[in-house]
Amino acid sequence: MKDALKDAVDLIENYGGVILTGVGKSFDICQTAESSWHSFEISAWAMDPIKALHGDLGRLRKGKTVVIALSNSGTTDEMRPVIEKIRKWGNPLVVLTMNANSWMPGIANVALIIPQTPEADHEVTRAPSTSALQMLQVLYIIELLIAERKDYTYAQFKENHPGGAWASGN
């Protein structure tokens, strides 16, 4: 995954803007990453794929915005029409999934495949828990790699994040 992470960071740096998209818990992860990335001056927006089909695709600069699509299974049907439109427009696609054999990694510029690990309650509901944390962890790693490449400093972070214990130095 190390090379794929580097490739994803290269795309983000070269294009400048990022749309994060996913369905269900994956979308919640997108929203968390969007918020965190703003503190590091990374232009990112979370886009619900259903809303995308009803006008939010206008957030993308055709061919100029990187799209990061999250799907645990890599088979999320709700994502297909959005990804098809994104690919038609020539936007770079990064896919984050546990399923290397699904349709999504096969059409991505970069596929970030996280290890298949049992969910915390795998015998009860198989609800996303471990996989959700892994996806969020990968997005945080991307954030920190970008910050490192930009020589981002604590002083810059503090400018964008003036509230809370971090800003006060505690």
KOLMIDREN-549565 format. One record per atom (N, C-alpha, C, CB): x, y, z; residue in one letter; residue number from 1. Coordinates in steps of 0.02 Angstrom, whole numbers, plus 50000, padded with zeros to 5 digits. Glycine has a CB too. Example, Ala and Ser with C-alpha at 12.3 -4.5 7.8 and 13.67 -1.06 7.14 Angstrom:
// residues 2
ATOM  u  v  w  drenmi  drenkol
ATOM  50660  49716  50390  a  1
ATOM  50615  49775  50390  a  1
ATOM  50660  49835  50390  a  1
ATOM  50565  49776  50452  a  1
ATOM  50642  49888  50354  s  2
ATOM  50684  49947  50357  s  2
ATOM  50645  50002  50394  s  2
ATOM  50704  49970  50286  s  2
This chain:
// residues 170
ATOM  u  v  w  drenmi  drenkol
ATOM  50041  49940  50000  m  1
ATOM  50000  50000  50000  m  1
ATOM  50043  50063  50000  m  1
ATOM  49953  50000  50060  m  1
ATOM  50106  50056  50020  k  2
ATOM  50150  50115  50024  k  2
ATOM  50155  50152  49957  k  2
ATOM  50220  50093  50047  k  2
ATOM  50165  50116  49902  d  3
ATOM  50170  50148  49837  d  3
ATOM  50103  50180  49817  d  3
ATOM  50191  50097  49784  d  3
ATOM  50048  50146  49832  a  4
ATOM  49982  50173  49816  a  4
ATOM  49968  50237  49855  a  4
ATOM  49927  50121  49829  a  4
ATOM  49989  50239  49918  l  5
ATOM  49981  50301  49957  l  5
ATOM  50020  50358  49926  l  5
ATOM  50005  50289  50030  l  5
ATOM  50082  50344  49905  k  6
ATOM  50123  50395  49872  k  6
ATOM  50088  50419  49809  k  6
ATOM  50193  50368  49856  k  6
ATOM  50061  50373  49769  d  7
ATOM  50026  50391  49708  d  7
ATOM  49965  50434  49722  d  7
ATOM  50006  50328  49669  d  7
ATOM  49928  50417  49774  a  8
ATOM  49868  50456  49792  a  8
ATOM  49888  50527  49813  a  8
ATOM  49829  50422  49849  a  8
ATOM  49940  50533  49852  v  9
ATOM  49964  50599  49874  v  9
ATOM  49988  50639  49814  v  9
ATOM  50021  50591  49927  v  9
ATOM  50024  50607  49768  d  10
ATOM  50047  50641  49708  d  10
ATOM  49988  50670  49669  d  10
ATOM  50087  50593  49663  d  10
ATOM  49935  50630  49660  l  11
ATOM  49876  50655  49624  l  11
ATOM  49845  50715  49659  l  11
ATOM  49823  50599  49619  l  11
ATOM  49837  50711  49725  i  12
ATOM  49806  50765  49763  i  12
ATOM  49848  50828  49757  i  12
ATOM  49798  50745  49837  i  12
ATOM  49913  50821  49762  e  13
ATOM  49957  50880  49757  e  13
ATOM  49955  50910  49687  e  13
ATOM  50028  50861  49775  e  13
ATOM  49950  50869  49635  n  14
ATOM  49951  50893  49567  n  14
ATOM  49885  50925  49546  n  14
ATOM  49967  50837  49520  n  14
ATOM  49830  50903  49576  y  15
ATOM  49764  50928  49556  y  15
ATOM  49737  50980  49605  y  15
ATOM  49715  50871  49550  y  15
ATOM  49755  50977  49667  g  16
ATOM  49738  51029  49715  g  16
ATOM  49672  51023  49751  g  16
ATOM  49738  51091  49681  g  16
ATOM  49621  50994  49721  g  17
ATOM  49556  50988  49754  g  17
ATOM  49536  50915  49758  g  17
ATOM  49503  51028  49717  g  17
ATOM  49499  50898  49811  v  18
ATOM  49479  50829  49823  v  18
ATOM  49405  50826  49841  v  18
ATOM  49522  50797  49879  v  18
ATOM  49370  50778  49810  i  19
ATOM  49303  50760  49830  i  19
ATOM  49307  50691  49862  i  19
ATOM  49252  50761  49769  i  19
ATOM  49280  50684  49922  l  20
ATOM  49277  50620  49956  l  20
ATOM  49205  50595  49952  l  20
ATOM  49302  50626  50031  l  20
ATOM  49194  50533  49932  t  21
ATOM  49126  50508  49925  t  21
ATOM  49120  50436  49948  t  21
ATOM  49103  50515  49853  t  21
ATOM  49062  50420  49974  g  22
ATOM  49047  50352  49997  g  22
ATOM  48976  50349  50020  g  22
ATOM  49096  50331  50053  g  22
ATOM  48952  50290  50033  v  23
ATOM  48882  50279  50055  v  23
ATOM  48882  50254  50126  v  23
ATOM  48846  50229  50008  v  23
ATOM  48833  50276  50165  g  24
ATOM  48825  50252  50234  g  24
ATOM  48883  50273  50279  g  24
ATOM  48819  50177  50235  g  24
ATOM  48911  50225  50314  k  25
ATOM  48967  50239  50360  k  25
ATOM  49027  50268  50322  k  25
ATOM  48989  50176  50398  k  25
ATOM  49036  50247  50260  s  26
ATOM  49091  50274  50220  s  26
ATOM  49083  50349  50209  s  26
ATOM  49094  50238  50152  s  26
ATOM  49021  50372  50200  f  27
ATOM  49010  50444  50193  f  27
ATOM  49025  50480  50258  f  27
ATOM  48938  50458  50171  f  27
ATOM  49007  50450  50315  d  28
ATOM  49024  50480  50379  d  28
ATOM  49099  50489  50386  d  28
ATOM  48996  50437  50437  d  28
ATOM  49137  50440  50363  i  29
ATOM  49210  50443  50365  i  29
ATOM  49235  50500  50320  i  29
ATOM  49242  50376  50342  i  29
ATOM  49203  50507  50261  c  30
ATOM  49220  50562  50215  c  30
ATOM  49212  50629  50249  c  30
ATOM  49177  50559  50152  c  30
ATOM  49157  50638  50286  q  31
ATOM  49144  50701  50320  q  31
ATOM  49196  50715  50374  q  31
ATOM  49074  50701  50350  q  31
ATOM  49216  50664  50410  t  32
ATOM  49268  50672  50462  t  32
ATOM  49334  50692  50430  t  32
ATOM  49276  50607  50502  t  32
ATOM  49353  50659  50376  a  33
ATOM  49416  50675  50342  a  33
ATOM  49413  50746  50313  a  33
ATOM  49430  50624  50285  a  33
ATOM  49357  50765  50283  e  34
ATOM  49351  50832  50255  e  34
ATOM  49365  50885  50309  e  34
ATOM  49279  50843  50226  e  34
ATOM  49335  50877  50366  s  35
ATOM  49344  50924  50420  s  35
ATOM  49417  50928  50443  s  35
ATOM  49300  50906  50480  s  35
ATOM  49448  50871  50450  s  36
ATOM  49518  50869  50472  s  36
ATOM  49565  50897  50419  s  36
ATOM  49538  50797  50489  s  36
ATOM  49552  50881  50356  w  37
ATOM  49596  50904  50302  w  37
ATOM  49596  50980  50296  w  37
ATOM  49575  50873  50235  w  37
ATOM  49541  51012  50312  h  38
ATOM  49538  51085  50308  h  38
ATOM  49588  51117  50356  h  38
ATOM  49467  51110  50324  h  38
ATOM  49599  51087  50414  s  39
ATOM  49648  51114  50461  s  39
ATOM  49718  51116  50432  s  39
ATOM  49648  51073  50525  s  39
ATOM  49731  51073  50383  f  40
ATOM  49796  51069  50351  f  40
ATOM  49796  51103  50282  f  40
ATOM  49817  50996  50343  f  40
ATOM  49745  51144  50270  e  41
ATOM  49739  51181  50207  e  41
ATOM  49736  51136  50146  e  41
ATOM  49798  51229  50200  e  41
ATOM  49703  51079  50154  i  42
ATOM  49691  51034  50098  i  42
ATOM  49619  51045  50076  i  42
ATOM  49703  50958  50118  i  42
ATOM  49609  51067  50014  s  43
ATOM  49542  51080  49989  s  43
ATOM  49505  51014  49978  s  43
ATOM  49545  51122  49924  s  43
ATOM  49456  51001  50020  a  44
ATOM  49419  50938  50016  a  44
ATOM  49346  50950  50032  a  44
ATOM  49450  50885  50063  a  44
ATOM  49304  50911  49999  w  45
ATOM  49232  50914  50010  w  45
ATOM  49205  50844  50011  w  45
ATOM  49196  50957  49956  w  45
ATOM  49161  50829  50059  a  46
ATOM  49126  50766  50060  a  46
ATOM  49064  50773  50016  a  46
ATOM  49107  50744  50133  a  46
ATOM  49053  50724  49972  m  47
ATOM  48996  50727  49926  m  47
ATOM  48957  50662  49931  m  47
ATOM  49019  50740  49854  m  47
ATOM  48894  50667  49953  d  48
ATOM  48850  50610  49955  d  48
ATOM  48834  50589  49883  d  48
ATOM  48785  50625  49995  d  48
ATOM  48844  50525  49865  p  49
ATOM  48833  50505  49795  p  49
ATOM  48761  50513  49771  p  49
ATOM  48854  50434  49787  p  49
ATOM  48713  50507  49815  i  50
ATOM  48643  50517  49795  i  50
ATOM  48632  50591  49779  i  50
ATOM  48594  50493  49850  i  50
ATOM  48656  50636  49822  k  51
ATOM  48650  50707  49808  k  51
ATOM  48690  50727  49747  k  51
ATOM  48673  50748  49869  k  51
ATOM  48745  50691  49735  a  52
ATOM  48786  50705  49676  a  52
ATOM  48744  50698  49613  a  52
ATOM  48847  50658  49673  a  52
ATOM  48701  50648  49611  l  53
ATOM  48660  50636  49552  l  53
ATOM  48603  50687  49546  l  53
ATOM  48631  50566  49555  l  53
ATOM  48595  50728  49597  h  54
ATOM  48542  50779  49597  h  54
ATOM  48571  50849  49603  h  54
ATOM  48492  50766  49654  h  54
ATOM  48630  50859  49573  g  55
ATOM  48659  50926  49568  g  55
ATOM  48727  50936  49600  g  55
ATOM  48614  50973  49597  g  55
ATOM  48744  50896  49650  d  56
ATOM  48808  50907  49684  d  56
ATOM  48869  50890  49641  d  56
ATOM  48810  50868  49747  d  56
ATOM  48859  50857  49584  l  57
ATOM  48917  50845  49540  l  57
ATOM  48947  50911  49517  l  57
ATOM  48896  50803  49479  l  57
ATOM  48908  50965  49524  g  58
ATOM  48934  51031  49507  g  58
ATOM  48992  51054  49551  g  58
ATOM  48879  51081  49511  g  58
ATOM  49003  51019  49606  r  59
ATOM  49061  51035  49649  r  59
ATOM  49127  51018  49614  r  59
ATOM  49056  50997  49715  r  59
ATOM  49124  50969  49569  l  60
ATOM  49185  50948  49535  l  60
ATOM  49204  50997  49480  l  60
ATOM  49177  50879  49505  l  60
ATOM  49269  51010  49475  r  61
ATOM  49295  51044  49416  r  61
ATOM  49313  50988  49368  r  61
ATOM  49358  51090  49432  r  61
ATOM  49278  50985  49313  k  62
ATOM  49286  50930  49266  k  62
ATOM  49359  50920  49247  k  62
ATOM  49244  50941  49203  k  62
ATOM  49383  50860  49261  g  63
ATOM  49452  50842  49244  g  63
ATOM  49505  50872  49290  g  63
ATOM  49466  50864  49175  g  63
ATOM  49483  50909  49340  k  64
ATOM  49532  50945  49382  k  64
ATOM  49525  50931  49457  k  64
ATOM  49526  51019  49371  k  64
ATOM  49479  50889  49476  t  65
ATOM  49469  50872  49547  t  65
ATOM  49480  50798  49557  t  65
ATOM  49398  50894  49571  t  65
ATOM  49521  50780  49606  v  66
ATOM  49531  50710  49623  v  66
ATOM  49470  50686  49663  v  66
ATOM  49597  50700  49664  v  66
ATOM  49446  50627  49647  v  67
ATOM  49391  50597  49684  v  67
ATOM  49418  50536  49721  v  67
ATOM  49332  50578  49637  v  67
ATOM  49405  50534  49787  i  68
ATOM  49421  50476  49827  i  68
ATOM  49355  50443  49846  i  68
ATOM  49464  50496  49891  i  68
ATOM  49345  50382  49822  a  69
ATOM  49284  50344  49834  a  69
ATOM  49297  50289  49885  a  69
ATOM  49256  50315  49768  a  69
ATOM  49257  50289  49938  l  70
ATOM  49264  50239  49990  l  70
ATOM  49207  50189  49985  l  70
ATOM  49264  50272  50060  l  70
ATOM  49224  50125  49987  s  71
ATOM  49174  50071  49988  s  71
ATOM  49206  50010  50019  s  71
ATOM  49147  50056  49917  s  71
ATOM  49182  49989  50075  n  72
ATOM  49209  49930  50108  n  72
ATOM  49210  49871  50060  n  72
ATOM  49169  49914  50171  n  72
ATOM  49152  49857  50029  s  73
ATOM  49146  49799  49985  s  73
ATOM  49174  49812  49915  s  73
ATOM  49074  49779  49980  s  73
ATOM  49177  49875  49895  g  74
ATOM  49197  49891  49827  g  74
ATOM  49144  49875  49775  g  74
ATOM  49260  49855  49810  g  74
ATOM  49084  49858  49799  t  75
ATOM  49029  49839  49753  t  75
ATOM  48968  49883  49762  t  75
ATOM  49011  49767  49764  t  75
ATOM  48975  49940  49795  t  76
ATOM  48918  49983  49810  t  76
ATOM  48886  50009  49746  t  76
ATOM  48940  50041  49854  t  76
ATOM  48826  49985  49731  d  77
ATOM  48792  50003  49669  d  77
ATOM  48775  50077  49665  d  77
ATOM  48728  49963  49662  d  77
ATOM  48761  50109  49722  e  78
ATOM  48744  50180  49722  e  78
ATOM  48802  50223  49697  e  78
ATOM  48724  50202  49792  e  78
ATOM  48862  50197  49700  m  79
ATOM  48922  50234  49679  m  79
ATOM  48932  50230  49603  m  79
ATOM  48983  50207  49715  m  79
ATOM  48906  50179  49571  r  80
ATOM  48921  50167  49500  r  80
ATOM  48905  50226  49454  r  80
ATOM  48883  50107  49477  r  80
ATOM  48844  50256  49457  p  81
ATOM  48831  50311  49410  p  81
ATOM  48874  50372  49423  p  81
ATOM  48758  50330  49414  p  81
ATOM  48891  50384  49485  v  82
ATOM  48934  50442  49501  v  82
ATOM  49004  50430  49475  v  82
ATOM  48935  50454  49578  v  82
ATOM  49031  50371  49487  i  83
ATOM  49098  50355  49464  i  83
ATOM  49102  50354  49388  i  83
ATOM  49121  50288  49493  i  83
ATOM  49050  50329  49356  e  84
ATOM  49049  50330  49282  e  84
ATOM  49053  50401  49255  e  84
ATOM  48986  50294  49255  e  84
ATOM  49016  50447  49286  k  85
ATOM  49016  50517  49265  k  85
ATOM  49086  50547  49278  k  85
ATOM  48961  50557  49303  k  85
ATOM  49114  50533  49335  i  86
ATOM  49180  50559  49353  i  86
ATOM  49233  50536  49303  i  86
ATOM  49199  50537  49424  i  86
ATOM  49230  50472  49285  r  87
ATOM  49278  50445  49237  r  87
ATOM  49268  50475  49168  r  87
ATOM  49272  50368  49234  r  87
ATOM  49204  50486  49149  k  88
ATOM  49189  50516  49084  k  88
ATOM  49220  50586  49080  k  88
ATOM  49113  50520  49072  k  88
ATOM  49219  50623  49135  w  89
ATOM  49246  50691  49137  w  89
ATOM  49322  50692  49143  w  89
ATOM  49215  50729  49194  w  89
ATOM  49353  50635  49154  g  90
ATOM  49425  50632  49159  g  90
ATOM  49454  50649  49227  g  90
ATOM  49455  50678  49109  g  90
ATOM  49412  50647  49279  n  91
ATOM  49437  50660  49346  n  91
ATOM  49475  50599  49372  n  91
ATOM  49379  50678  49394  n  91
ATOM  49533  50610  49403  p  92
ATOM  49570  50554  49433  p  92
ATOM  49529  50523  49489  p  92
ATOM  49639  50578  49459  p  92
ATOM  49532  50457  49494  l  93
ATOM  49494  50420  49544  l  93
ATOM  49541  50378  49588  l  93
ATOM  49442  50374  49510  l  93
ATOM  49533  50388  49653  v  94
ATOM  49567  50347  49703  v  94
ATOM  49512  50307  49738  v  94
ATOM  49610  50390  49753  v  94
ATOM  49521  50242  49744  v  95
ATOM  49471  50199  49777  v  95
ATOM  49502  50171  49840  v  95
ATOM  49447  50143  49730  v  95
ATOM  49464  50173  49894  l  96
ATOM  49484  50145  49958  l  96
ATOM  49434  50091  49975  l  96
ATOM  49488  50200  50015  l  96
ATOM  49456  50028  49976  t  97
ATOM  49412  49971  49986  t  97
ATOM  49450  49912  50017  t  97
ATOM  49380  49950  49920  t  97
ATOM  49412  49863  50041  m  98
ATOM  49441  49801  50065  m  98
ATOM  49441  49747  50011  m  98
ATOM  49404  49776  50127  m  98
ATOM  49407  49760  49956  n  99
ATOM  49396  49708  49905  n  99
ATOM  49433  49724  49841  n  99
ATOM  49321  49700  49891  n  99
ATOM  49493  49697  49834  a  100
ATOM  49534  49709  49775  a  100
ATOM  49503  49681  49712  a  100
ATOM  49603  49680  49785  a  100
ATOM  49457  49633  49718  n  101
ATOM  49428  49600  49660  n  101
ATOM  49361  49630  49639  n  101
ATOM  49419  49528  49674  n  101
ATOM  49340  49684  49669  s  102
ATOM  49277  49716  49651  s  102
ATOM  49286  49761  49590  s  102
ATOM  49249  49757  49711  s  102
ATOM  49232  49788  49565  w  103
ATOM  49236  49830  49504  w  103
ATOM  49271  49896  49516  w  103
ATOM  49167  49842  49477  w  103
ATOM  49267  49924  49577  m  104
ATOM  49293  49991  49589  m  104
ATOM  49369  49997  49580  m  104
ATOM  49275  50013  49658  m  104
ATOM  49410  49954  49610  p  105
ATOM  49482  49961  49601  p  105
ATOM  49504  49954  49527  p  105
ATOM  49518  49910  49643  p  105
ATOM  49466  49915  49490  g  106
ATOM  49484  49902  49420  g  106
ATOM  49479  49963  49375  g  106
ATOM  49440  49850  49393  g  106
ATOM  49440  50014  49396  i  107
ATOM  49434  50075  49354  i  107
ATOM  49467  50135  49386  i  107
ATOM  49361  50090  49341  i  107
ATOM  49502  50124  49442  a  108
ATOM  49534  50179  49478  a  108
ATOM  49603  50195  49451  a  108
ATOM  49538  50163  49552  a  108
ATOM  49624  50257  49458  n  109
ATOM  49694  50275  49445  n  109
ATOM  49738  50247  49500  n  109
ATOM  49702  50352  49440  n  109
ATOM  49712  50248  49561  v  110
ATOM  49749  50222  49619  v  110
ATOM  49699  50182  49661  v  110
ATOM  49783  50279  49661  v  110
ATOM  49718  50121  49679  a  111
ATOM  49676  50080  49724  a  111
ATOM  49713  50070  49790  a  111
ATOM  49660  50011  49691  a  111
ATOM  49682  50091  49843  l  112
ATOM  49708  50082  49910  l  112
ATOM  49669  50024  49941  l  112
ATOM  49704  50148  49954  l  112
ATOM  49700  49967  49947  i  113
ATOM  49666  49907  49972  i  113
ATOM  49686  49897  50045  i  113
ATOM  49684  49845  49929  i  113
ATOM  49636  49901  50088  i  114
ATOM  49650  49890  50159  i  114
ATOM  49640  49815  50174  i  114
ATOM  49604  49934  50204  i  114
ATOM  49677  49789  50223  p  115
ATOM  49672  49718  50239  p  115
ATOM  49602  49698  50261  p  115
ATOM  49723  49700  50293  p  115
ATOM  49580  49639  50239  q  116
ATOM  49516  49614  50262  q  116
ATOM  49525  49588  50333  q  116
ATOM  49489  49557  50215  q  116
ATOM  49491  49621  50378  t  117
ATOM  49496  49606  50449  t  117
ATOM  49425  49597  50476  t  117
ATOM  49534  49662  50488  t  117
ATOM  49414  49549  50520  p  118
ATOM  49346  49542  50548  p  118
ATOM  49324  49606  50584  p  118
ATOM  49344  49482  50596  p  118
ATOM  49259  49621  50576  e  119
ATOM  49231  49677  50613  e  119
ATOM  49231  49660  50687  e  119
ATOM  49158  49694  50587  e  119
ATOM  49227  49710  50729  a  120
ATOM  49231  49700  50801  a  120
ATOM  49176  49653  50826  a  120
ATOM  49227  49766  50838  a  120
ATOM  49117  49658  50796  d  121
ATOM  49062  49614  50817  d  121
ATOM  49043  49566  50760  d  121
ATOM  49000  49656  50838  d  121
ATOM  49093  49537  50729  h  122
ATOM  49084  49498  50668  h  122
ATOM  49035  49440  50675  h  122
ATOM  49149  49471  50645  h  122
ATOM  49020  49418  50735  e  123
ATOM  48973  49363  50743  e  123
ATOM  48902  49387  50753  e  123
ATOM  48994  49320  50802  e  123
ATOM  48891  49452  50763  v  124
ATOM  48824  49477  50776  v  124
ATOM  48795  49510  50714  v  124
ATOM  48826  49527  50835  v  124
ATOM  48821  49568  50695  t  125
ATOM  48791  49606  50640  t  125
ATOM  48838  49619  50582  t  125
ATOM  48765  49671  50665  t  125
ATOM  48901  49610  50591  r  126
ATOM  48952  49628  50541  r  126
ATOM  48950  49702  50525  r  126
ATOM  48942  49587  50477  r  126
ATOM  48924  49742  50571  a  127
ATOM  48921  49815  50561  a  127
ATOM  48992  49842  50554  a  127
ATOM  48884  49849  50619  a  127
ATOM  49001  49892  50510  p  128
ATOM  49068  49922  50502  p  128
ATOM  49095  49949  50568  p  128
ATOM  49066  49977  50449  p  128
ATOM  49151  49924  50587  s  129
ATOM  49184  49949  50648  s  129
ATOM  49259  49950  50632  s  129
ATOM  49168  49904  50711  s  129
ATOM  49290  49892  50630  t  130
ATOM  49361  49888  50615  t  130
ATOM  49375  49917  50546  t  130
ATOM  49385  49814  50618  t  130
ATOM  49334  49900  50497  s  131
ATOM  49345  49925  50428  s  131
ATOM  49338  50001  50425  s  131
ATOM  49297  49892  50379  s  131
ATOM  49290  50028  50462  a  132
ATOM  49280  50101  50463  a  132
ATOM  49342  50136  50492  a  132
ATOM  49217  50120  50503  a  132
ATOM  49368  50108  50545  l  133
ATOM  49428  50138  50576  l  133
ATOM  49488  50132  50529  l  133
ATOM  49443  50103  50643  l  133
ATOM  49494  50077  50493  q  134
ATOM  49549  50070  50446  q  134
ATOM  49545  50121  50390  q  134
ATOM  49550  49999  50416  q  134
ATOM  49484  50133  50364  m  135
ATOM  49476  50182  50311  m  135
ATOM  49494  50252  50336  m  135
ATOM  49403  50182  50284  m  135
ATOM  49471  50269  50395  l  136
ATOM  49486  50334  50423  l  136
ATOM  49561  50341  50435  l  136
ATOM  49448  50346  50489  l  136
ATOM  49592  50288  50457  q  137
ATOM  49665  50289  50469  q  137
ATOM  49702  50303  50404  q  137
ATOM  49688  50223  50499  q  137
ATOM  49682  50272  50349  v  138
ATOM  49715  50283  50285  v  138
ATOM  49707  50356  50264  v  138
ATOM  49686  50236  50230  v  138
ATOM  49648  50385  50273  l  139
ATOM  49637  50455  50255  l  139
ATOM  49679  50502  50298  l  139
ATOM  49563  50473  50261  l  139
ATOM  49687  50485  50362  y  140
ATOM  49731  50525  50405  y  140
ATOM  49804  50520  50383  y  140
ATOM  49724  50503  50479  y  140
ATOM  49824  50461  50362  i  141
ATOM  49892  50452  50337  i  141
ATOM  49904  50496  50276  i  141
ATOM  49907  50378  50321  i  141
ATOM  49856  50497  50230  i  142
ATOM  49861  50539  50170  i  142
ATOM  49867  50612  50191  i  142
ATOM  49800  50530  50124  i  142
ATOM  49826  50633  50238  e  143
ATOM  49828  50702  50264  e  143
ATOM  49897  50719  50290  e  143
ATOM  49775  50712  50319  e  143
ATOM  49925  50676  50330  l  144
ATOM  49990  50690  50361  l  144
ATOM  50047  50687  50310  l  144
ATOM  50004  50640  50417  l  144
ATOM  50041  50644  50261  l  145
ATOM  50092  50642  50208  l  145
ATOM  50092  50707  50168  l  145
ATOM  50080  50582  50161  l  145
ATOM  50032  50733  50154  i  146
ATOM  50028  50797  50118  i  146
ATOM  50057  50853  50161  i  146
ATOM  49955  50813  50100  i  146
ATOM  50039  50854  50225  a  147
ATOM  50065  50905  50270  a  147
ATOM  50141  50902  50274  a  147
ATOM  50034  50897  50340  a  147
ATOM  50167  50842  50277  e  148
ATOM  50240  50833  50280  e  148
ATOM  50274  50860  50217  e  148
ATOM  50258  50759  50291  e  148
ATOM  50246  50844  50159  r  149
ATOM  50274  50867  50096  r  149
ATOM  50272  50943  50091  r  149
ATOM  50238  50836  50037  r  149
ATOM  50221  50973  50119  k  150
ATOM  50214  51046  50116  k  150
ATOM  50254  51081  50172  k  150
ATOM  50140  51066  50122  k  150
ATOM  50290  51043  50211  d  151
ATOM  50326  51070  50269  d  151
ATOM  50278  51110  50314  d  151
ATOM  50385  51115  50246  d  151
ATOM  50219  51083  50322  y  152
ATOM  50167  51116  50362  y  152
ATOM  50190  51118  50435  y  152
ATOM  50100  51078  50356  y  152
ATOM  50181  51175  50467  t  153
ATOM  50206  51184  50535  t  153
ATOM  50148  51187  50585  t  153
ATOM  50247  51248  50539  t  153
ATOM  50166  51178  50648  y  154
ATOM  50117  51185  50702  y  154
ATOM  50087  51255  50702  y  154
ATOM  50150  51169  50770  y  154
ATOM  50127  51305  50688  a  155
ATOM  50102  51374  50686  a  155
ATOM  50048  51382  50633  a  155
ATOM  50160  51424  50673  a  155
ATOM  50057  51351  50575  q  156
ATOM  50006  51354  50522  q  156
ATOM  49943  51317  50545  q  156
ATOM  50032  51323  50457  q  156
ATOM  49952  51260  50575  f  157
ATOM  49895  51221  50599  f  157
ATOM  49856  51263  50650  f  157
ATOM  49918  51155  50631  f  157
ATOM  49892  51295  50695  k  158
ATOM  49861  51335  50748  k  158
ATOM  49821  51393  50718  k  158
ATOM  49915  51362  50796  k  158
ATOM  49844  51421  50663  e  159
ATOM  49808  51475  50629  e  159
ATOM  49739  51451  50605  e  159
ATOM  49848  51501  50569  e  159
ATOM  49736  51391  50580  n  160
ATOM  49674  51363  50553  n  160
ATOM  49632  51328  50606  n  160
ATOM  49689  51315  50498  n  160
ATOM  49661  51316  50663  h  161
ATOM  49628  51278  50717  h  161
ATOM  49641  51314  50783  h  161
ATOM  49654  51204  50719  h  161
ATOM  49614  51376  50790  p  162
ATOM  49631  51415  50849  p  162
ATOM  49596  51394  50913  p  162
ATOM  49614  51486  50836  p  162
ATOM  49547  51348  50909  g  163
ATOM  49511  51326  50969  g  163
ATOM  49538  51260  50994  g  163
ATOM  49437  51321  50955  g  163
ATOM  49520  51245  51056  g  164
ATOM  49537  51180  51085  g  164
ATOM  49605  51179  51119  g  164
ATOM  49535  51128  51032  g  164
ATOM  49619  51123  51150  a  165
ATOM  49681  51115  51189  a  165
ATOM  49743  51119  51145  a  165
ATOM  49681  51048  51227  a  165
ATOM  49740  51093  51083  w  166
ATOM  49799  51095  51039  w  166
ATOM  49820  51166  51027  w  166
ATOM  49785  51061  50974  w  166
ATOM  49773  51210  51014  a  167
ATOM  49790  51280  50999  a  167
ATOM  49819  51315  51058  a  167
ATOM  49728  51317  50975  a  167
ATOM  49797  51297  51118  s  168
ATOM  49823  51331  51177  s  168
ATOM  49889  51302  51200  s  168
ATOM  49773  51328  51233  s  168
ATOM  49911  51247  51169  g  169
ATOM  49975  51217  51186  g  169
ATOM  49970  51167  51243  g  169
ATOM  50023  51271  51205  g  169
ATOM  49911  51152  51266  n  170
ATOM  49902  51103  51321  n  170
ATOM  49901  51032  51295  n  170
ATOM  49838  51116  51359  n  170
